Amino acid sequence: MRIVSSLPSVALSLALLVAHPAAAEPLALSARPVPLHAGDPERTRVGALRYRGGLELTSSDARFGGLSGLLVSKDGGRMTAVSDQGHWVTARLLYDAAGRLTGAAEAEIGELHGPGGAHLQGKRDRDSESLTRLPDGAIVVGFERNHRLWRYPAGADPLAGQPVPLPAPSALEALRGNSGIEALATLSDGALFALAEGRREETESPAYLRRDGAWAELSYRRRGGFRPSGAARLPDGDLLVIERSFNIIDGVAIRLRRIAAQTIVPGARLDGAAIAVLRPPLTVDNLEGVAVRRGAAGETLLYLVSDDNFRATQRTLLLMFALGE
């Protein structure tokens, strides 16, 4: 009788757990400054970028790692990232008197939840790869494998809330599990831009543009074995795309390309010039996320974050650059 009578209260407790996702938890995070070039610590220039400091982030918390999408607040004071294991991480960013990135503090970690507060189960559902902030403050998160877009409502901690599914391009269903949306960006007019990684053997990656509630298809031209892994809008409206390539001999290389705003229209084949390429011996890893903001002096500042794949041989890097200095 006791077991039977306790079932309603157990069910109620479980319902409350689903309906009210857990809040963020403090994350013990260490941040070690890293140079752009370990063998030449004075080097600051790569392509059109000038290095403004970088960090190697580590934590004893097994949930930390796999950071694949990045946002940085307008004042540069806080970062928000999502991981491909279904977690979100925030931290306060620290700078020196010259505005160089020197540290991270007050970090928190939380679990992404689905509509209604449901817990995400398994890699197929937890593989969050991209995010962007909409003009109203809401955040859209893109997932691979189980391809979908979720809109988390605006608030103090949007990613701690309960999302609403955002209608996704119907063409996503035809993509392979690990070739889905890797990059999301909000354009100057509020349109949502989505860019898929695409198949390795292809020369173009699928892209999509959502304006006034309707999706249109585009494509993104790939060059030299690089595939897109992140995107962010620049202050002038152009799009900055981060790409990566990897092979056993040369290791990882990261390229950033600039796409002119006026070319991002339905049916376009997007293309753009490279503004920088990072490869060894420069400090580099599997950089997947990119964020952009204006600096106090009006300069364009870029932040890049890497996905360490939860491997001891890789690092979680957060690198900061100024464009065109």
C-alpha positions as CSV (number, residue, x, y, z in Angstrom):
1,M,0.0,0.0,0.0
2,R,2.8,2.4,0.8
3,I,4.4,1.8,-2.6
4,V,1.1,2.4,-4.4
5,S,0.2,5.5,-2.5
6,S,3.6,7.0,-3.1
7,L,3.4,6.7,-6.9
8,P,1.4,10.0,-7.4
9,S,4.0,12.0,-5.5
10,V,6.8,10.4,-7.4
11,A,5.1,11.1,-10.7
12,L,4.6,14.7,-9.6
13,S,8.2,15.1,-8.6
14,L,9.3,13.7,-12.0
15,A,6.9,16.1,-13.8
16,L,8.3,19.0,-11.9
17,L,11.9,18.0,-12.8
18,V,11.0,17.9,-16.5
19,A,9.1,21.2,-16.3
20,H,11.7,23.1,-14.5
21,P,15.3,22.6,-15.8
22,A,18.1,22.8,-13.3
23,A,19.9,26.1,-13.0
24,A,23.5,26.6,-13.9
25,E,26.2,25.3,-11.6
26,P,29.5,26.9,-10.7
27,L,32.3,25.6,-12.9
28,A,35.9,25.4,-11.7
29,L,37.7,26.8,-14.7
30,S,41.4,27.6,-15.2
31,A,42.7,30.0,-17.8
32,R,46.3,30.0,-18.9
33,P,47.4,32.7,-21.3
34,V,49.0,31.5,-24.6
35,P,51.0,33.4,-27.2
36,L,50.1,33.3,-30.9
37,H,53.4,31.6,-31.6
38,A,55.2,29.7,-28.8
39,G,58.5,30.0,-30.5
40,D,58.1,33.7,-31.2
41,P,56.1,35.3,-28.3
42,E,56.4,38.8,-29.8
43,R,54.5,37.8,-33.0
44,T,51.0,39.3,-33.2
45,R,50.1,39.4,-36.9
46,V,48.5,36.7,-39.0
47,G,46.9,37.8,-42.2
48,A,44.5,40.7,-41.6
49,L,44.4,39.9,-37.9
50,R,46.3,41.2,-34.9
51,Y,46.5,39.0,-31.9
52,R,44.9,40.5,-28.7
53,G,45.5,37.6,-26.3
54,G,44.4,34.1,-25.9
55,L,43.7,31.4,-23.3
56,E,43.9,27.7,-22.8
57,L,40.8,26.8,-20.7
58,T,40.8,23.6,-18.6
59,S,38.6,22.2,-15.9
60,S,38.5,19.0,-13.8
61,D,34.7,18.9,-14.5
62,A,34.2,16.0,-16.9
63,R,31.3,17.9,-18.6
64,F,33.6,20.7,-19.8
65,G,34.9,20.5,-23.4
66,G,33.6,20.2,-26.9
67,L,32.8,23.9,-27.3
68,S,31.4,24.3,-30.8
69,G,29.5,27.6,-30.8
70,L,30.3,31.0,-29.2
71,L,28.8,34.3,-28.3
72,V,30.5,37.3,-26.6
73,S,28.6,40.1,-25.0
74,K,28.7,43.6,-26.6
75,D,31.0,44.9,-23.9
76,G,33.2,41.8,-24.1
77,G,32.6,41.0,-20.4
78,R,31.0,37.6,-20.8
79,M,31.2,34.6,-23.1
80,T,28.6,32.0,-23.8
81,A,29.3,28.7,-25.5
82,V,27.5,25.4,-26.3
83,S,29.2,22.0,-26.5
84,D,28.5,19.0,-28.7
85,Q,27.5,17.1,-25.6
86,G,24.5,19.3,-24.9
87,H,25.9,21.7,-22.3
88,W,26.3,25.4,-22.2
89,V,29.1,27.3,-20.5
90,T,29.4,31.0,-19.5
91,A,32.3,32.9,-18.0
92,R,33.4,36.4,-17.2
93,L,36.3,37.5,-19.5
94,L,39.2,39.5,-18.0
95,Y,41.5,42.0,-19.8
96,D,44.6,44.0,-19.0
97,A,44.9,47.8,-19.3
98,A,45.7,47.5,-23.0
99,G,42.5,45.5,-23.7
100,R,44.3,42.2,-24.2
101,L,42.4,39.0,-23.1
102,T,44.1,37.7,-20.0
103,G,41.7,35.4,-18.1
104,A,38.3,34.0,-17.4
105,A,36.4,33.8,-14.1
106,E,33.0,33.1,-12.5
107,A,32.3,30.3,-14.9
108,E,29.1,28.4,-14.9
109,I,27.9,25.2,-16.7
110,G,24.4,24.0,-17.4
111,E,22.5,21.4,-19.4
112,L,20.6,22.3,-22.5
113,H,17.0,21.2,-22.3
114,G,14.4,20.5,-24.9
115,P,10.8,21.8,-25.3
116,G,8.9,21.4,-22.1
117,G,12.1,21.0,-20.2
118,A,12.8,17.5,-21.5
119,H,16.3,16.1,-20.9
120,L,18.3,15.4,-24.0
121,Q,19.3,11.7,-24.4
122,G,22.4,10.5,-26.2
123,K,24.8,12.0,-28.7
124,R,22.2,12.1,-31.5
125,D,20.1,14.6,-29.5
126,R,22.8,16.4,-27.6
127,D,25.1,17.5,-30.5
128,S,24.7,21.3,-30.3
129,E,27.1,22.9,-32.8
130,S,26.1,26.5,-33.3
131,L,24.2,29.4,-31.8
132,T,23.2,33.0,-32.6
133,R,21.4,35.8,-30.7
134,L,18.3,37.2,-32.4
135,P,17.5,41.0,-32.3
136,D,15.0,40.3,-29.5
137,G,17.6,38.7,-27.3
138,A,16.5,35.1,-27.9
139,I,19.1,32.5,-28.8
140,V,18.8,30.0,-31.6
141,V,20.8,26.8,-31.2
142,G,21.6,24.4,-34.1
143,F,22.0,20.7,-33.6
144,E,23.6,18.0,-35.8
145,R,22.7,14.3,-36.2
146,N,19.1,14.9,-35.2
147,H,19.0,18.1,-37.3
148,R,17.0,20.8,-35.8
149,L,16.9,24.5,-34.6
150,W,15.6,25.5,-31.2
151,R,14.8,29.0,-30.1
152,Y,15.6,29.8,-26.4
153,P,13.6,32.8,-25.1
154,A,15.4,36.0,-24.1
155,G,16.2,36.4,-20.4
156,A,19.1,36.6,-17.9
157,D,20.2,33.0,-18.9
158,P,18.4,32.1,-22.1
159,L,20.0,28.7,-22.4
160,A,18.7,27.6,-19.0
161,G,15.2,28.0,-20.3
162,Q,12.9,25.9,-22.3
163,P,13.2,26.2,-26.1
164,V,10.5,26.3,-28.8
165,P,11.3,24.4,-32.0
166,L,12.0,26.7,-34.9
167,P,10.9,25.4,-38.3
168,A,14.0,24.2,-40.1
169,P,14.8,24.0,-43.8
170,S,13.2,20.8,-45.2
171,A,16.5,20.0,-47.1
172,L,18.2,19.3,-43.7
173,E,16.5,15.9,-43.6
174,A,18.7,14.8,-46.6
175,L,22.0,15.6,-44.8
176,R,24.2,13.0,-43.2
177,G,24.2,12.9,-39.5
178,N,27.5,14.7,-39.1
179,S,27.2,17.1,-42.0
180,G,24.5,19.4,-40.7
181,I,24.4,23.0,-39.6
182,E,27.7,24.1,-38.2
183,A,27.2,27.9,-38.3
184,L,24.4,30.3,-37.5
185,A,24.4,34.1,-37.8
186,T,21.9,36.8,-37.5
187,L,22.2,39.3,-40.4
188,S,21.8,43.1,-40.2
189,D,18.1,43.0,-41.1
190,G,17.4,40.2,-38.6
191,A,17.4,37.4,-41.1
192,L,18.7,34.0,-39.9
193,F,21.7,32.5,-41.8
194,A,22.5,28.8,-41.5
195,L,25.5,27.0,-43.0
196,A,26.0,23.3,-43.1
197,E,29.3,21.5,-43.1
198,G,28.4,19.3,-46.0
199,R,30.0,16.1,-47.1
200,R,33.8,15.9,-47.4
201,E,33.7,14.9,-51.0
202,E,31.6,17.9,-52.1
203,T,32.9,21.2,-53.3
204,E,30.0,23.3,-51.9
205,S,28.2,23.3,-48.6
206,P,24.4,23.8,-48.3
207,A,23.3,27.2,-46.8
208,Y,19.9,28.6,-45.9
209,L,18.4,32.0,-45.3
210,R,15.3,32.6,-43.2
211,R,13.5,35.9,-43.7
212,D,9.9,36.7,-42.9
213,G,9.3,33.1,-41.7
214,A,10.3,31.4,-44.9
215,W,13.6,29.6,-45.8
216,A,15.5,30.0,-49.1
217,E,18.4,27.9,-50.2
218,L,21.9,29.1,-51.1
219,S,25.3,27.3,-51.4
220,Y,28.8,28.1,-50.0
221,R,31.8,27.4,-52.2
222,R,34.6,25.5,-50.5
223,R,38.2,25.7,-51.5
224,G,41.4,23.8,-50.7
225,G,39.9,21.1,-48.5
226,F,38.4,23.5,-45.9
227,R,34.9,23.1,-44.6
228,P,32.9,25.7,-42.6
229,S,32.6,25.4,-38.9
230,G,31.2,28.7,-37.7
231,A,30.0,32.2,-38.7
232,A,29.4,35.6,-37.3
233,R,28.2,38.9,-38.6
234,L,30.7,41.7,-38.8
235,P,29.8,45.3,-37.8
236,D,29.5,46.4,-41.4
237,G,27.1,43.6,-42.2
238,D,29.5,41.2,-44.0
239,L,29.7,37.6,-42.8
240,L,32.8,36.1,-41.3
241,V,33.1,32.3,-41.8
242,I,35.6,30.2,-40.0
243,E,36.7,27.0,-41.8
244,R,38.9,24.1,-40.9
245,S,40.9,21.3,-42.6
246,F,42.8,18.4,-41.2
247,N,45.1,15.7,-42.4
248,I,47.6,13.4,-40.7
249,I,50.7,15.1,-42.3
250,D,49.9,18.8,-41.8
251,G,47.5,18.5,-38.8
252,V,44.8,21.1,-38.4
253,A,44.5,24.4,-40.2
254,I,41.9,27.2,-39.7
255,R,40.9,29.8,-42.3
256,L,38.7,32.8,-42.0
257,R,36.8,34.1,-45.0
258,R,34.8,37.3,-45.5
259,I,31.5,37.1,-47.4
260,A,30.1,40.4,-48.7
261,A,26.7,41.2,-47.2
262,Q,25.1,42.1,-50.5
263,T,25.9,38.6,-51.9
264,I,23.8,36.8,-49.3
265,V,20.6,36.4,-51.2
266,P,18.4,33.4,-52.1
267,G,20.0,31.2,-54.7
268,A,23.5,32.7,-54.4
269,R,26.7,30.7,-54.5
270,L,28.6,32.4,-51.7
271,D,32.3,33.0,-52.0
272,G,34.8,35.3,-50.4
273,A,38.5,36.1,-49.8
274,A,40.5,34.6,-47.0
275,I,41.6,37.2,-44.4
276,A,43.8,34.8,-42.3
277,V,45.0,31.2,-42.1
278,L,46.2,29.7,-38.8
279,R,48.3,26.6,-38.9
280,P,51.2,25.2,-36.9
281,P,53.5,26.5,-35.5
282,L,50.9,29.1,-34.6
283,T,48.7,28.3,-31.6
284,V,45.8,26.5,-33.2
285,D,43.4,23.6,-32.5
286,N,40.0,22.5,-33.8
287,L,38.6,26.1,-33.8
288,E,34.8,25.9,-34.4
289,G,33.1,28.9,-32.8
290,V,33.5,32.6,-33.7
291,A,32.1,35.7,-32.1
292,V,32.4,39.4,-33.1
293,R,32.0,42.7,-31.3
294,R,33.0,46.3,-31.5
295,G,35.9,47.4,-29.2
296,A,35.9,50.6,-27.1
297,A,37.9,52.4,-29.8
298,G,35.6,51.2,-32.6
299,E,37.8,48.3,-33.7
300,T,36.4,45.0,-34.8
301,L,37.3,42.2,-32.3
302,L,37.0,38.5,-33.1
303,Y,37.0,35.6,-30.6
304,L,37.6,32.0,-31.7
305,V,37.0,28.9,-29.5
306,S,38.1,25.3,-30.1
307,D,36.4,22.0,-29.7
308,D,38.8,19.6,-27.9
309,N,36.7,16.6,-28.7
310,F,37.2,15.7,-25.0
311,R,40.6,14.4,-25.9
312,A,43.7,14.8,-23.8
313,T,45.8,15.5,-27.0
314,Q,43.6,18.6,-27.9
315,R,43.0,21.9,-26.1
316,T,40.1,24.3,-25.5
317,L,41.5,27.6,-26.8
318,L,39.8,31.0,-26.6
319,L,41.7,33.4,-28.9
320,M,41.1,37.1,-29.5
321,F,42.1,39.2,-32.5
322,A,41.5,42.7,-33.9
323,L,40.6,42.9,-37.6
324,G,42.5,45.3,-39.8
325,E,44.7,47.0,-37.2
